[in-house]
Amino acid sequence: MVELTVGRLPWAGYSRHEKDKIAESKRKARTLERRTFLSHCPSLYELMMDVIDRWEFDTMPDYDGLYVVITRLLDVIGVKFDDIYDWETLDKYKEIPASTTSEDEKLKLFDHCIFVSHAELQKLVEKPLSLE
């Protein structure tokens, strides 16, 4: 998501053979240089990283919760999951069907979301978000 938002990740300049440099750059992006890493991203990115970083290695990711937060973020910036990327305008991508998730199916996600507490989720859904 950061790459789609900013256009480039800090480790993109390294070759695949510079694994130590790539690993160090990724470590810094999640710790010491996190604020810089996310400086051109919406504030919800930091919330998602905070929650994900609290999960233990063997924790089952809360994909439904992430979906809810990402959907909320997309609403704020005026983008839909079904919107196409610029590279999808190429002829070879024009035959791919649109998303088949109905609005009712998306709303059901709120019923079993464990990403945040119900009260926190309600705040995310009702509160206007800023892109800062």
Secondary structure, DSSP 8 states (H G I E B T S, - for coil): -HHHHHS--GGGGS-TT-HHHHHHHHHHHHTTTHHHHTTTS-THHHHHHHHHHHS-TT----HHHHHHHHHHHHHHHT--TT---GGGGSGGGTTS------HHHHHHGGGG--SS-HHHHHHHHHS-----
